[in-house]
Amino acid sequence: MSNLPGIKHKVIGLVSGGKDSTFNLLHCVANGHDLVALATLTPEAGIGKSQAGHQLGRLAEEQMS
């Protein structure tokens, strides 16, 4: 755990399935914040450019529990 000063927060991680959202989760935990939930946004079927990462939120949840 980091020794950085400051207020520790309960946070909800927004997971997109990419490396940036994963790094953000790890950074929050490493700085002593309490990750209490994961959230993801999924497009309606047939809408949007790609749905490739939409199942990664569920996998991240399993790994973080």
Helices and strands as residue ranges (DSSP letters): E 10-14, H 19-30, E 34-39, H 56-64
